[in-house]
Amino acid sequence: MQYISEDFTCRWEDGGKIRVQARLPGRFNIYWSSSPDGFTDDNELEPFEGTTLFDNPLKKRRCFLHIVGASRYSVTTPRILIPNGRCNLRDLGGYNTQDGSRFIRHGVLYRSSRPATRDRELVATLKEISPRLVVDFRFLHEIELEDDNAVITGARVLRCCPAEEGRAPEFAFTRTDMESMDLDDIHVLQRALDGAYATMPFGSRAYREFMQVILRDPGPVLYHCSAGKDRTGMASAMIMLALGVPQQAIVEDYMLSGAARAVGLEERLLEYSNNPSHTPQQVAMWHRYLTMSETAIIGMLEAIRSRYAHMEDYFAAELQISRDDLETMRETYLIKHNIETR
Protein backbone atom coordinates (compact mmCIF):
# COMPACT_ATOMS: atom_id res chain seq x y z
CA MET A 1 0.00 0.00 0.00
CA GLN A 2 1.37 3.40 -1.01
CA TYR A 3 2.10 5.66 1.95
CA ILE A 4 -0.19 8.69 2.39
CA SER A 5 1.08 11.29 4.85
CA GLU A 6 -2.43 12.14 6.07
CA ASP A 7 -5.87 10.80 5.14
CA PHE A 8 -7.40 14.27 4.81
CA THR A 9 -6.02 17.75 4.34
CA CYS A 10 -7.82 20.71 5.85
CA ARG A 11 -7.36 24.43 5.30
CA TRP A 12 -9.00 27.78 5.87
CA GLU A 13 -10.61 29.54 2.91
CA ASP A 14 -12.07 33.03 2.44
CA GLY A 15 -14.94 34.02 4.68
CA GLY A 16 -13.92 31.72 7.52
CA LYS A 17 -14.87 28.61 5.57
CA ILE A 18 -13.11 25.28 6.00
CA ARG A 19 -12.21 22.97 3.13
CA VAL A 20 -11.53 19.27 3.70
CA GLN A 21 -9.90 17.25 0.92
CA ALA A 22 -9.91 13.44 1.04
CA ARG A 23 -6.75 11.66 -0.02
CA LEU A 24 -8.54 8.31 0.05
CA PRO A 25 -11.39 7.08 -2.19
CA GLY A 26 -14.85 6.63 -0.76
CA ARG A 27 -17.77 8.40 0.88
CA PHE A 28 -17.25 9.78 4.38
CA ASN A 29 -19.33 10.88 7.32
CA ILE A 30 -17.97 14.00 9.01
CA TYR A 31 -18.66 15.40 12.47
CA TRP A 32 -17.49 18.67 14.02
CA SER A 33 -16.30 19.17 17.58
CA SER A 34 -14.41 21.63 19.77
CA SER A 35 -12.32 18.67 20.96
CA PRO A 36 -9.82 16.52 19.05
CA ASP A 37 -10.69 13.58 21.30
CA GLY A 38 -14.39 13.02 20.68
CA PHE A 39 -17.64 14.03 18.96
CA THR A 40 -21.40 13.48 19.14
CA ASP A 41 -23.74 12.29 16.40
CA ASP A 42 -25.72 15.53 16.76
CA ASN A 43 -22.83 17.45 15.17
CA GLU A 44 -22.88 15.69 11.81
CA LEU A 45 -22.19 17.63 8.63
CA GLU A 46 -23.16 16.61 5.10
CA PRO A 47 -21.42 13.35 4.03
CA PHE A 48 -18.92 13.88 1.21
CA GLU A 49 -16.67 12.33 -1.40
CA GLY A 50 -13.46 13.98 -2.57
CA THR A 51 -13.85 17.43 -1.05
CA THR A 52 -16.26 19.47 1.02
CA LEU A 53 -16.51 23.16 1.93
CA PHE A 54 -18.50 24.57 4.85
CA ASP A 55 -18.75 27.41 7.34
CA ASN A 56 -16.92 26.87 10.61
CA PRO A 57 -19.65 25.73 13.03
CA LEU A 58 -17.62 27.21 15.89
CA LYS A 59 -17.17 30.60 14.18
CA LYS A 60 -13.71 31.86 15.18
CA ARG A 61 -12.87 29.00 17.54
CA ARG A 62 -10.84 25.93 16.55
CA CYS A 63 -12.90 23.20 14.95
CA PHE A 64 -11.83 19.55 14.80
CA LEU A 65 -13.37 17.34 12.12
CA HIS A 66 -13.89 13.67 12.96
CA ILE A 67 -14.24 11.59 9.80
CA VAL A 68 -15.53 8.03 9.48
CA GLY A 69 -15.64 5.83 6.38
CA ALA A 70 -14.65 2.37 5.16
CA SER A 71 -14.06 1.17 8.76
CA ARG A 72 -11.47 3.92 9.20
CA TYR A 73 -11.45 6.86 11.60
CA SER A 74 -9.50 10.10 11.21
CA VAL A 75 -9.36 13.59 12.65
CA THR A 76 -8.40 16.72 10.77
CA THR A 77 -8.27 20.46 11.38
CA PRO A 78 -6.52 23.34 9.59
CA ARG A 79 -2.84 22.62 10.23
CA ILE A 80 -1.86 26.30 9.92
CA LEU A 81 -3.82 27.82 12.77
CA ILE A 82 -3.61 31.45 11.62
CA PRO A 83 -3.75 31.73 7.80
CA ASN A 84 -2.38 35.27 7.46
CA GLY A 85 0.90 34.31 5.77
CA ARG A 86 2.94 35.65 8.68
CA CYS A 87 2.42 33.32 11.63
CA ASN A 88 4.06 29.89 11.74
CA LEU A 89 1.84 28.36 14.44
CA ARG A 90 0.94 24.78 13.45
CA ASP A 91 -0.56 21.63 14.93
CA LEU A 92 1.63 18.56 14.38
CA GLY A 93 -1.38 16.25 14.54
CA GLY A 94 -2.74 14.16 11.68
CA TYR A 95 0.38 12.69 10.10
CA ASN A 96 0.24 8.93 9.54
CA THR A 97 2.77 6.40 10.76
CA GLN A 98 4.75 4.39 8.21
CA ASP A 99 2.27 1.47 8.21
CA GLY A 100 -0.74 3.81 8.02
CA SER A 101 -2.41 2.26 11.06
CA ARG A 102 -2.15 5.30 13.35
CA PHE A 103 -1.87 9.08 13.18
CA ILE A 104 -0.49 11.78 15.47
CA ARG A 105 -3.02 13.10 17.98
CA HIS A 106 -4.19 16.68 17.47
CA GLY A 107 -4.18 19.40 20.09
CA VAL A 108 -1.07 18.34 22.03
CA LEU A 109 2.01 19.20 19.93
CA TYR A 110 2.28 22.74 18.57
CA ARG A 111 5.23 24.23 16.70
CA SER A 112 5.57 27.97 16.17
CA SER A 113 7.58 31.04 15.39
CA ARG A 114 8.26 33.43 18.25
CA PRO A 115 5.06 34.37 20.14
CA ALA A 116 4.89 38.17 20.11
CA THR A 117 2.42 40.36 22.01
CA ARG A 118 1.94 42.63 18.99
CA ASP A 119 0.28 39.75 17.14
CA ARG A 120 -3.10 39.87 18.84
CA GLU A 121 -4.56 37.01 16.82
CA LEU A 122 -1.65 34.78 17.81
CA VAL A 123 -1.99 35.72 21.49
CA ALA A 124 -5.72 34.93 21.37
CA THR A 125 -5.06 31.58 19.69
CA LEU A 126 -2.40 30.65 22.26
CA LYS A 127 -4.90 31.44 24.99
CA GLU A 128 -7.38 29.07 23.33
CA ILE A 129 -4.96 26.15 22.93
CA SER A 130 -3.63 26.82 26.45
CA PRO A 131 -0.26 25.01 26.42
CA ARG A 132 0.93 23.66 29.76
CA LEU A 133 4.54 23.93 28.66
CA VAL A 134 6.41 26.32 26.34
CA VAL A 135 9.84 25.26 25.06
CA ASP A 136 11.96 28.14 23.75
CA PHE A 137 14.90 27.15 21.50
CA ARG A 138 16.23 30.69 21.05
CA PHE A 139 19.57 32.12 22.15
CA LEU A 140 19.38 34.24 25.29
CA HIS A 141 20.44 37.31 23.32
CA GLU A 142 17.61 36.70 20.83
CA ILE A 143 15.14 36.75 23.69
CA GLU A 144 16.67 39.90 25.18
CA LEU A 145 16.61 41.73 21.82
CA GLU A 146 12.83 41.39 21.60
CA ASP A 147 10.70 43.56 23.87
CA ASP A 148 7.33 42.00 23.04
CA ASN A 149 7.71 38.32 23.95
CA ALA A 150 4.28 36.97 24.85
CA VAL A 151 3.78 35.47 28.30
CA ILE A 152 1.36 32.54 28.25
CA THR A 153 -0.58 32.42 31.50
CA GLY A 154 -0.30 29.13 33.35
CA ALA A 155 2.43 27.69 31.14
CA ARG A 156 5.78 26.50 32.43
CA VAL A 157 8.68 27.77 30.29
CA LEU A 158 11.71 25.65 29.43
CA ARG A 159 14.60 27.42 27.67
CA CYS A 160 17.00 25.05 25.96
CA CYS A 161 18.74 26.40 22.88
CA PRO A 162 20.50 23.61 20.92
CA ALA A 163 22.80 26.19 19.34
CA GLU A 164 24.06 27.50 22.69
CA GLU A 165 26.27 24.44 22.98
CA GLY A 166 28.90 26.09 20.80
CA ARG A 167 27.27 25.08 17.53
CA ALA A 168 25.23 26.79 14.80
CA PRO A 169 25.38 30.44 15.91
CA GLU A 170 24.37 31.24 12.33
CA PHE A 171 20.76 30.44 13.24
CA ALA A 172 20.63 33.75 15.11
CA PHE A 173 22.16 35.93 12.38
CA THR A 174 20.40 39.21 11.68
CA ARG A 175 20.16 41.32 8.56
CA THR A 176 22.73 43.67 10.10
CA ASP A 177 25.14 40.74 10.44
CA MET A 178 24.58 39.87 6.79
CA GLU A 179 25.23 43.43 5.61
CA SER A 180 28.68 43.41 7.22
CA MET A 181 29.78 40.28 5.33
CA ASP A 182 31.90 40.09 2.24
CA LEU A 183 31.44 37.38 -0.41
CA ASP A 184 33.79 34.90 1.29
CA ASP A 185 31.92 35.32 4.59
CA ILE A 186 28.62 34.67 2.82
CA HIS A 187 29.91 31.42 1.31
CA VAL A 188 31.15 30.28 4.73
CA LEU A 189 27.76 31.06 6.25
CA GLN A 190 25.94 29.13 3.55
CA ARG A 191 28.08 26.04 4.12
CA ALA A 192 27.56 26.38 7.88
CA LEU A 193 23.79 26.55 7.49
CA ASP A 194 23.74 23.44 5.33
CA GLY A 195 26.11 21.58 7.66
CA ALA A 196 24.32 22.44 10.91
CA TYR A 197 21.44 20.11 10.11
CA ALA A 198 23.87 17.21 9.86
CA THR A 199 25.56 17.90 13.23
CA MET A 200 22.93 19.26 15.61
CA PRO A 201 21.03 15.95 16.10
CA PHE A 202 24.12 14.53 17.84
CA GLY A 203 25.37 15.20 21.36
CA SER A 204 22.72 17.84 21.97
CA ARG A 205 21.81 18.41 25.60
CA ALA A 206 18.97 20.72 24.56
CA TYR A 207 17.28 18.25 22.21
CA ARG A 208 17.79 15.47 24.76
CA GLU A 209 16.07 17.57 27.41
CA PHE A 210 13.30 18.47 24.98
CA MET A 211 12.57 14.86 24.01
CA GLN A 212 12.57 13.82 27.67
CA VAL A 213 9.91 16.47 28.31
CA ILE A 214 7.84 15.25 25.33
CA LEU A 215 8.08 11.74 26.76
CA ARG A 216 6.98 12.66 30.27
CA ASP A 217 4.59 15.59 29.75
CA PRO A 218 1.58 14.73 27.53
CA GLY A 219 0.99 18.39 26.68
CA PRO A 220 -0.32 20.52 25.25
CA VAL A 221 3.19 21.75 24.56
CA LEU A 222 4.26 24.68 22.37
CA TYR A 223 7.85 24.67 21.11
CA HIS A 224 9.41 27.45 19.08
CA CYS A 225 12.56 29.31 18.07
CA SER A 226 12.55 32.63 16.21
CA ALA A 227 11.13 31.86 12.76
CA GLY A 228 9.92 28.38 13.73
CA LYS A 229 11.68 26.64 10.84
CA ASP A 230 15.25 25.48 11.68
CA ARG A 231 15.67 24.59 15.36
CA THR A 232 11.92 23.99 15.62
CA GLY A 233 11.92 22.04 12.34
CA MET A 234 14.61 19.68 13.62
CA ALA A 235 12.69 19.20 16.88
CA SER A 236 9.56 18.31 14.91
CA ALA A 237 11.53 15.82 12.84
CA MET A 238 12.77 14.12 16.02
CA ILE A 239 9.23 13.81 17.38
CA MET A 240 7.93 12.40 14.11
CA LEU A 241 10.81 9.92 13.87
CA ALA A 242 10.12 8.76 17.43
CA LEU A 243 6.45 8.21 16.56
CA GLY A 244 7.23 6.16 13.45
CA VAL A 245 6.35 8.81 10.86
CA PRO A 246 8.48 8.44 7.70
CA GLN A 247 10.65 10.90 5.80
CA GLN A 248 7.96 11.89 3.28
CA ALA A 249 5.75 13.45 5.97
CA ILE A 250 8.71 14.93 7.86
CA VAL A 251 9.87 16.80 4.75
CA GLU A 252 6.29 17.83 3.94
CA ASP A 253 5.85 19.32 7.41
CA TYR A 254 9.24 21.04 7.32
CA MET A 255 8.51 22.73 3.99
CA LEU A 256 5.12 23.96 5.21
CA SER A 257 6.92 26.80 7.02
CA GLY A 258 7.15 28.44 3.59
CA ALA A 259 3.37 28.55 3.12
CA ALA A 260 2.72 29.60 6.71
CA ARG A 261 5.10 32.58 6.38
CA ALA A 262 4.68 33.35 2.66
CA VAL A 263 3.36 36.93 2.92
CA GLY A 264 5.86 38.03 5.56
CA LEU A 265 8.75 36.41 3.69
CA GLU A 266 7.85 38.11 0.43
CA GLU A 267 7.70 41.51 2.14
CA ARG A 268 11.05 41.07 3.88
CA LEU A 269 12.83 39.79 0.78
CA LEU A 270 11.41 42.58 -1.38
CA GLU A 271 12.53 45.22 1.11
CA TYR A 272 16.02 43.75 1.24
CA SER A 273 16.43 43.29 -2.52
CA ASN A 274 15.22 46.83 -3.26
CA ASN A 275 18.03 48.32 -1.19
CA PRO A 276 20.72 49.41 -3.73
CA SER A 277 23.50 48.91 -1.17
CA HIS A 278 22.89 45.14 -1.06
CA THR A 279 24.85 42.98 -3.47
CA PRO A 280 23.19 40.14 -5.42
CA GLN A 281 25.19 37.70 -3.28
CA GLN A 282 23.85 39.24 -0.08
CA VAL A 283 20.30 39.12 -1.43
CA ALA A 284 20.74 35.47 -2.40
CA MET A 285 22.12 34.62 1.03
CA TRP A 286 19.29 36.42 2.81
CA HIS A 287 16.82 34.46 0.69
CA ARG A 288 18.56 31.19 1.62
CA TYR A 289 18.59 32.18 5.27
CA LEU A 290 14.86 32.99 5.43
CA THR A 291 13.50 30.15 3.31
CA MET A 292 13.47 26.36 3.50
CA SER A 293 15.39 23.76 1.54
CA GLU A 294 14.43 20.10 1.37
CA THR A 295 18.12 19.22 1.22
CA ALA A 296 18.63 20.62 4.73
CA ILE A 297 16.09 18.42 6.53
CA ILE A 298 16.90 15.42 4.32
CA GLY A 299 20.57 15.98 5.22
CA MET A 300 19.65 15.70 8.89
CA LEU A 301 17.80 12.41 8.37
CA GLU A 302 20.60 10.98 6.23
CA ALA A 303 23.20 11.96 8.84
CA ILE A 304 21.29 10.02 11.50
CA ARG A 305 20.91 6.97 9.24
CA SER A 306 24.61 7.06 8.34
CA ARG A 307 25.58 6.72 12.02
CA TYR A 308 22.86 4.40 13.23
CA ALA A 309 21.52 1.35 11.40
CA HIS A 310 18.34 1.41 13.51
CA MET A 311 16.47 4.54 14.56
CA GLU A 312 15.90 3.05 18.04
CA ASP A 313 19.69 3.06 18.52
CA TYR A 314 19.84 6.77 17.69
CA PHE A 315 17.20 7.64 20.28
CA ALA A 316 18.85 5.51 22.95
CA ALA A 317 22.38 6.82 22.38
CA GLU A 318 21.75 10.48 21.62
CA LEU A 319 18.49 11.33 23.42
CA GLN A 320 18.34 8.70 26.18
CA ILE A 321 14.99 7.46 24.88
CA SER A 322 14.75 3.66 25.23
CA ARG A 323 12.63 1.29 23.17
CA ASP A 324 10.12 1.17 26.02
CA ASP A 325 10.10 4.99 26.06
CA LEU A 326 9.37 5.06 22.34
CA GLU A 327 6.44 2.72 22.87
CA THR A 328 5.17 4.96 25.68
CA MET A 329 5.37 8.00 23.39
CA ARG A 330 3.44 6.18 20.69
CA GLU A 331 0.72 5.17 23.13
CA THR A 332 0.49 8.79 24.27
CA TYR A 333 0.61 10.65 20.97
CA LEU A 334 -0.85 8.26 18.37
CA ILE A 335 -4.48 7.41 17.54
CA LYS A 336 -5.62 4.24 15.77
CA HIS A 337 -7.42 4.53 12.45
CA ASN A 338 -9.20 1.18 12.83
CA ILE A 339 -12.73 1.78 14.18
CA GLU A 340 -13.08 -1.80 15.41
CA THR A 341 -10.18 -1.39 17.85
CA ARG A 342 -11.42 1.91 19.30
C-alpha positions as CSV (number, residue, x, y, z in Angstrom):
1,M,0.0,0.0,0.0
2,Q,1.4,3.4,-1.0
3,Y,2.1,5.7,1.9
4,I,-0.2,8.7,2.4
5,S,1.1,11.3,4.8
6,E,-2.4,12.1,6.1
7,D,-5.9,10.8,5.1
8,F,-7.4,14.3,4.8
9,T,-6.0,17.8,4.3
10,C,-7.8,20.7,5.9
11,R,-7.4,24.4,5.3
12,W,-9.0,27.8,5.9
13,E,-10.6,29.5,2.9
14,D,-12.1,33.0,2.4
15,G,-14.9,34.0,4.7
16,G,-13.9,31.7,7.5
17,K,-14.9,28.6,5.6
18,I,-13.1,25.3,6.0
19,R,-12.2,23.0,3.1
20,V,-11.5,19.3,3.7
21,Q,-9.9,17.2,0.9
22,A,-9.9,13.4,1.0
23,R,-6.7,11.7,0.0
24,L,-8.5,8.3,0.0
25,P,-11.4,7.1,-2.2
26,G,-14.9,6.6,-0.8
27,R,-17.8,8.4,0.9
28,F,-17.2,9.8,4.4
29,N,-19.3,10.9,7.3
30,I,-18.0,14.0,9.0
31,Y,-18.7,15.4,12.5
32,W,-17.5,18.7,14.0
33,S,-16.3,19.2,17.6
34,S,-14.4,21.6,19.8
35,S,-12.3,18.7,21.0
36,P,-9.8,16.5,19.1
37,D,-10.7,13.6,21.3
38,G,-14.4,13.0,20.7
39,F,-17.6,14.0,19.0
40,T,-21.4,13.5,19.1
41,D,-23.7,12.3,16.4
42,D,-25.7,15.5,16.8
43,N,-22.8,17.5,15.2
44,E,-22.9,15.7,11.8
45,L,-22.2,17.6,8.6
46,E,-23.2,16.6,5.1
47,P,-21.4,13.4,4.0
48,F,-18.9,13.9,1.2
49,E,-16.7,12.3,-1.4
50,G,-13.5,14.0,-2.6
51,T,-13.8,17.4,-1.0
52,T,-16.3,19.5,1.0
53,L,-16.5,23.2,1.9
54,F,-18.5,24.6,4.9
55,D,-18.7,27.4,7.3
56,N,-16.9,26.9,10.6
57,P,-19.6,25.7,13.0
58,L,-17.6,27.2,15.9
59,K,-17.2,30.6,14.2
60,K,-13.7,31.9,15.2
61,R,-12.9,29.0,17.5
62,R,-10.8,25.9,16.6
63,C,-12.9,23.2,15.0
64,F,-11.8,19.5,14.8
65,L,-13.4,17.3,12.1
66,H,-13.9,13.7,13.0
67,I,-14.2,11.6,9.8
68,V,-15.5,8.0,9.5
69,G,-15.6,5.8,6.4
70,A,-14.6,2.4,5.2
71,S,-14.1,1.2,8.8
72,R,-11.5,3.9,9.2
73,Y,-11.5,6.9,11.6
74,S,-9.5,10.1,11.2
75,V,-9.4,13.6,12.7
76,T,-8.4,16.7,10.8
77,T,-8.3,20.5,11.4
78,P,-6.5,23.3,9.6
79,R,-2.8,22.6,10.2
80,I,-1.9,26.3,9.9
81,L,-3.8,27.8,12.8
82,I,-3.6,31.5,11.6
83,P,-3.8,31.7,7.8
84,N,-2.4,35.3,7.5
85,G,0.9,34.3,5.8
86,R,2.9,35.6,8.7
87,C,2.4,33.3,11.6
88,N,4.1,29.9,11.7
89,L,1.8,28.4,14.4
90,R,0.9,24.8,13.4
91,D,-0.6,21.6,14.9
92,L,1.6,18.6,14.4
93,G,-1.4,16.3,14.5
94,G,-2.7,14.2,11.7
95,Y,0.4,12.7,10.1
96,N,0.2,8.9,9.5
97,T,2.8,6.4,10.8
98,Q,4.8,4.4,8.2
99,D,2.3,1.5,8.2
100,G,-0.7,3.8,8.0
101,S,-2.4,2.3,11.1
102,R,-2.2,5.3,13.4
103,F,-1.9,9.1,13.2
104,I,-0.5,11.8,15.5
105,R,-3.0,13.1,18.0
106,H,-4.2,16.7,17.5
107,G,-4.2,19.4,20.1
108,V,-1.1,18.3,22.0
109,L,2.0,19.2,19.9
110,Y,2.3,22.7,18.6
111,R,5.2,24.2,16.7
112,S,5.6,28.0,16.2
113,S,7.6,31.0,15.4
114,R,8.3,33.4,18.3
115,P,5.1,34.4,20.1
116,A,4.9,38.2,20.1
117,T,2.4,40.4,22.0
118,R,1.9,42.6,19.0
119,D,0.3,39.7,17.1
120,R,-3.1,39.9,18.8
121,E,-4.6,37.0,16.8
122,L,-1.6,34.8,17.8
123,V,-2.0,35.7,21.5
124,A,-5.7,34.9,21.4
125,T,-5.1,31.6,19.7
126,L,-2.4,30.6,22.3
127,K,-4.9,31.4,25.0
128,E,-7.4,29.1,23.3
129,I,-5.0,26.1,22.9
130,S,-3.6,26.8,26.4
131,P,-0.3,25.0,26.4
132,R,0.9,23.7,29.8
133,L,4.5,23.9,28.7
134,V,6.4,26.3,26.3
135,V,9.8,25.3,25.1
136,D,12.0,28.1,23.7
137,F,14.9,27.2,21.5
138,R,16.2,30.7,21.0
139,F,19.6,32.1,22.1
140,L,19.4,34.2,25.3
141,H,20.4,37.3,23.3
142,E,17.6,36.7,20.8
143,I,15.1,36.7,23.7
144,E,16.7,39.9,25.2
145,L,16.6,41.7,21.8
146,E,12.8,41.4,21.6
147,D,10.7,43.6,23.9
148,D,7.3,42.0,23.0
149,N,7.7,38.3,23.9
150,A,4.3,37.0,24.8
151,V,3.8,35.5,28.3
152,I,1.4,32.5,28.2
153,T,-0.6,32.4,31.5
154,G,-0.3,29.1,33.4
155,A,2.4,27.7,31.1
156,R,5.8,26.5,32.4
157,V,8.7,27.8,30.3
158,L,11.7,25.7,29.4
159,R,14.6,27.4,27.7
160,C,17.0,25.1,26.0
161,C,18.7,26.4,22.9
162,P,20.5,23.6,20.9
163,A,22.8,26.2,19.3
164,E,24.1,27.5,22.7
165,E,26.3,24.4,23.0
166,G,28.9,26.1,20.8
167,R,27.3,25.1,17.5
168,A,25.2,26.8,14.8
169,P,25.4,30.4,15.9
170,E,24.4,31.2,12.3
171,F,20.8,30.4,13.2
172,A,20.6,33.7,15.1
173,F,22.2,35.9,12.4
174,T,20.4,39.2,11.7
175,R,20.2,41.3,8.6
176,T,22.7,43.7,10.1
177,D,25.1,40.7,10.4
178,M,24.6,39.9,6.8
179,E,25.2,43.4,5.6
180,S,28.7,43.4,7.2
181,M,29.8,40.3,5.3
182,D,31.9,40.1,2.2
183,L,31.4,37.4,-0.4
184,D,33.8,34.9,1.3
185,D,31.9,35.3,4.6
186,I,28.6,34.7,2.8
187,H,29.9,31.4,1.3
188,V,31.2,30.3,4.7
189,L,27.8,31.1,6.3
190,Q,25.9,29.1,3.6
191,R,28.1,26.0,4.1
192,A,27.6,26.4,7.9
193,L,23.8,26.6,7.5
194,D,23.7,23.4,5.3
195,G,26.1,21.6,7.7
196,A,24.3,22.4,10.9
197,Y,21.4,20.1,10.1
198,A,23.9,17.2,9.9
199,T,25.6,17.9,13.2
200,M,22.9,19.3,15.6
201,P,21.0,16.0,16.1
202,F,24.1,14.5,17.8
203,G,25.4,15.2,21.4
204,S,22.7,17.8,22.0
205,R,21.8,18.4,25.6
206,A,19.0,20.7,24.6
207,Y,17.3,18.3,22.2
208,R,17.8,15.5,24.8
209,E,16.1,17.6,27.4
210,F,13.3,18.5,25.0
211,M,12.6,14.9,24.0
212,Q,12.6,13.8,27.7
213,V,9.9,16.5,28.3
214,I,7.8,15.2,25.3
215,L,8.1,11.7,26.8
216,R,7.0,12.7,30.3
217,D,4.6,15.6,29.7
218,P,1.6,14.7,27.5
219,G,1.0,18.4,26.7
220,P,-0.3,20.5,25.2
221,V,3.2,21.7,24.6
222,L,4.3,24.7,22.4
223,Y,7.8,24.7,21.1
224,H,9.4,27.4,19.1
225,C,12.6,29.3,18.1
226,S,12.5,32.6,16.2
227,A,11.1,31.9,12.8
228,G,9.9,28.4,13.7
229,K,11.7,26.6,10.8
230,D,15.3,25.5,11.7
231,R,15.7,24.6,15.4
232,T,11.9,24.0,15.6
233,G,11.9,22.0,12.3
234,M,14.6,19.7,13.6
235,A,12.7,19.2,16.9
236,S,9.6,18.3,14.9
237,A,11.5,15.8,12.8
238,M,12.8,14.1,16.0
239,I,9.2,13.8,17.4
240,M,7.9,12.4,14.1
241,L,10.8,9.9,13.9
242,A,10.1,8.8,17.4
243,L,6.4,8.2,16.6
244,G,7.2,6.2,13.4
245,V,6.3,8.8,10.9
246,P,8.5,8.4,7.7
247,Q,10.6,10.9,5.8
248,Q,8.0,11.9,3.3
249,A,5.8,13.4,6.0
250,I,8.7,14.9,7.9
251,V,9.9,16.8,4.7
252,E,6.3,17.8,3.9
253,D,5.8,19.3,7.4
254,Y,9.2,21.0,7.3
255,M,8.5,22.7,4.0
256,L,5.1,24.0,5.2
257,S,6.9,26.8,7.0
258,G,7.1,28.4,3.6
259,A,3.4,28.5,3.1
260,A,2.7,29.6,6.7
261,R,5.1,32.6,6.4
262,A,4.7,33.3,2.7
263,V,3.4,36.9,2.9
264,G,5.9,38.0,5.6
265,L,8.8,36.4,3.7
266,E,7.9,38.1,0.4
267,E,7.7,41.5,2.1
268,R,11.1,41.1,3.9
269,L,12.8,39.8,0.8
270,L,11.4,42.6,-1.4
271,E,12.5,45.2,1.1
272,Y,16.0,43.8,1.2
273,S,16.4,43.3,-2.5
274,N,15.2,46.8,-3.3
275,N,18.0,48.3,-1.2
276,P,20.7,49.4,-3.7
277,S,23.5,48.9,-1.2
278,H,22.9,45.1,-1.1
279,T,24.8,43.0,-3.5
280,P,23.2,40.1,-5.4
281,Q,25.2,37.7,-3.3
282,Q,23.8,39.2,-0.1
283,V,20.3,39.1,-1.4
284,A,20.7,35.5,-2.4
285,M,22.1,34.6,1.0
286,W,19.3,36.4,2.8
287,H,16.8,34.5,0.7
288,R,18.6,31.2,1.6
289,Y,18.6,32.2,5.3
290,L,14.9,33.0,5.4
291,T,13.5,30.1,3.3
292,M,13.5,26.4,3.5
293,S,15.4,23.8,1.5
294,E,14.4,20.1,1.4
295,T,18.1,19.2,1.2
296,A,18.6,20.6,4.7
297,I,16.1,18.4,6.5
298,I,16.9,15.4,4.3
299,G,20.6,16.0,5.2
300,M,19.6,15.7,8.9
301,L,17.8,12.4,8.4
302,E,20.6,11.0,6.2
303,A,23.2,12.0,8.8
304,I,21.3,10.0,11.5
305,R,20.9,7.0,9.2
306,S,24.6,7.1,8.3
307,R,25.6,6.7,12.0
308,Y,22.9,4.4,13.2
309,A,21.5,1.3,11.4
310,H,18.3,1.4,13.5
311,M,16.5,4.5,14.6
312,E,15.9,3.1,18.0
313,D,19.7,3.1,18.5
314,Y,19.8,6.8,17.7
315,F,17.2,7.6,20.3
316,A,18.9,5.5,22.9
317,A,22.4,6.8,22.4
318,E,21.7,10.5,21.6
319,L,18.5,11.3,23.4
320,Q,18.3,8.7,26.2
321,I,15.0,7.5,24.9
322,S,14.7,3.7,25.2
323,R,12.6,1.3,23.2
324,D,10.1,1.2,26.0
325,D,10.1,5.0,26.1
326,L,9.4,5.1,22.3
327,E,6.4,2.7,22.9
328,T,5.2,5.0,25.7
329,M,5.4,8.0,23.4
330,R,3.4,6.2,20.7
331,E,0.7,5.2,23.1
332,T,0.5,8.8,24.3
333,Y,0.6,10.6,21.0
334,L,-0.8,8.3,18.4
335,I,-4.5,7.4,17.5
336,K,-5.6,4.2,15.8
337,H,-7.4,4.5,12.4
338,N,-9.2,1.2,12.8
339,I,-12.7,1.8,14.2
340,E,-13.1,-1.8,15.4
341,T,-10.2,-1.4,17.9
342,R,-11.4,1.9,19.3
